[in-house]
Every structure is written in C-alpha cells, then in structure tokens.
Amino acid sequence: MVGQPFWQTPWWTHLPEQQQLAALIRRATSGETIRTETQHVWADGTLAWLDFSLKPIVDEVGQVVMLMPEGRDITERKQAELTLQRQVKQEYLLNNLTEDIRQSLDLEAVLVRAVERSRDVLENDRVIVFRFVGHGEGPQTAGPEALPPGQGEVILLVDDDDSMQQALQSLLVNYNYSPLSASSGLEALDL
C-alpha cells in the first residue's frame, strides 16, 4: 500500500476508529509513543481485538523519520473479559433479586422489581418473566410490561422441556406471536 495513508488502507477502512487512527498517527509523528486497543478484521472476515501501538523511529538529530506500527492479537483476552463482566452483572442481578425476595412477601412487587432490575442489568429493552400458577393453569406474565399483544413477530423459544415449550408456544400464539421452537441452542442455530 505504498503512497496511501495508513488509516486509509483496507485494514482500517471498515472501522469507526479510522479517524481516531489518523489523529493517533499525527501524535506519533510528533514523537509520542501510542498504545491503544482496537478492532481489526482479518482476511477471512473475522473480527479481532488488537493491542495496537505506534512507535516513532527517530534519526540521529531526533527527528521522526518513520513510525513502527505493531499489533498483538488480544481477542481471547477481550472475550474472557467480556464473559467475566457478563458473569459479574448476572451475579449482581441474582444477589439483588435474592435480597428483594428476602425483604418482601409481596410476589407481584418482587416480580415487578425482577423485571426492572433484569432489564437494567442485562441492558434489554424488554424482559418478560413467566410465572407458573398451580397445575395445568399454564404460564402467566408478570411485571409492569406483561406480554403485550404481538403483530405476528417471530420469537425464538428454546427449552429442553417439551411440556414447557408447548405451554409457552401456546401462550405466544394466543398473544399473536409466531414462535419458532428448539430444544437446544444448537438446534436453534439450524432454524
């Protein structure tokens, strides 16, 4: 890629960090060593995380004559960090829900709080908690956003218990949703 600015090469054009990279290069040409974490797309199209640095190379009078870019693949570490962050969030949620249950005997209040906390911690627009009442009565939704009527939206339902799957499928159909069912995550991927 001779004659082309580094930030405009195919390795960077797909990323929102492209303009940030141009600014980092300007700083490095002033003699500053730059180190940051960024994403990169490999030739096969997979997205990777890189520990990326730009090191200025100077001549005998201290003028920057070239920059040495260097990147180390830290994808596994970033994935482990994200997994750990997700687990910490889930543990936080479970601890708070457990505390809510200990402090109140009002099931509706506990379920409403569970929906609110789950939505906040899991960063979802909508969380629906199903409550099963008695034998044969089937699932009921709980919380401030009880299941709203649908408009034919497709919902993926994954559960390895056939009777649970049938009950939830029936509920979703009654609310005008189109459920797709799978008994495992692998089966769901094949749908």
C-alpha positions, 0 to 999 in steps of 0.5 A: 500500500505504498503512497496511501495513508495508513488509516486509509488502507483496507485494514482500517477502512471498515472501522469507526476508529479510522479517524481516531487512527489518523489523529493517533498517527499525527501524535506519533509523528510528533514523537509520542509513543501510542498504545491503544486497543482496537478492532481489526478484521482479518482476511477471512472476515473475522473480527479481532481485538488488537493491542495496537501501538505506534512507535516513532523511529527517530534519526540521529538529530531526533527527528521522526523519520518513520513510525513502527506500527505493531499489533498483538492479537488480544481477542481471547483476552477481550472475550474472557473479559467480556464473559467475566463482566457478563458473569459479574452483572448476572451475579449482581442481578441474582444477589439483588433479586435474592435480597428483594425476595428476602425483604418482601412477601409481596410476589407481584412487587418482587416480580415487578422489581425482577423485571426492572432490575433484569432489564437494567442489568442485562441492558434489554429493552424488554424482559418478560418473566413467566410465572407458573400458577398451580397445575395445568393453569399454564404460564402467566406474565408478570411485571409492569410490561406483561406480554403485550399483544404481538403483530405476528413477530417471530420469537425464538423459544428454546427449552429442553422441556417439551411440556414447557415449550408447548405451554409457552408456544401456546401462550405466544400464539394466543398473544399473536406471536409466531414462535419458532421452537428448539430444544437446544441452542444448537438446534436453534442455530439450524432454524 
